[in-house]
Amino acid sequence: SGPFPHRQPQWLNADGTSGGERFVAISFYLALMTATCLELIGGDGPTTVEGPFARNRLFTGMLVAATARTVIASEAATGTSIGAALLASKETPAHSKVETIEPQADPIWAAYFRAWRRAVEARS
């Protein structure tokens, strides 16, 4: 399932990686898959992230780099039901404590996204 349904998951160059390195890789992977899904559905504008993902700076930073869009990291944990209600509302939603993360000037994160995308496409 997902955006690459005919692909088998695999780690590349994973021998000898530490737990911390794996955490970074998993955080980046989840952000890159999120960006891919947003692209597939035509998502645009700021992306709001809630819950544990909002506290993961690796995830939010890579999501910003991969989408070149603002990410709003919210402490709220209201989940899908409030999000669905907000889609039907014409009013600007009130957020709990949030951090707005703008696209970064550092090109390394975006370069990682492009390299990941090329690697995925080469193995498809």
Buried (B, 14 or more C-beta within 10 A) or exposed (E): EEEBEEEEEEEEEEEEEEEEEEEBBEBBBBBBBBBBEBBEEEBEEBBBBBBEBBEBEBBBBBBBBBBEBBBBBBEBEEEEEEEEEBEEEEEEBEBEEBBEBEBEEEEEBBEBBEEBBEEBEEEE
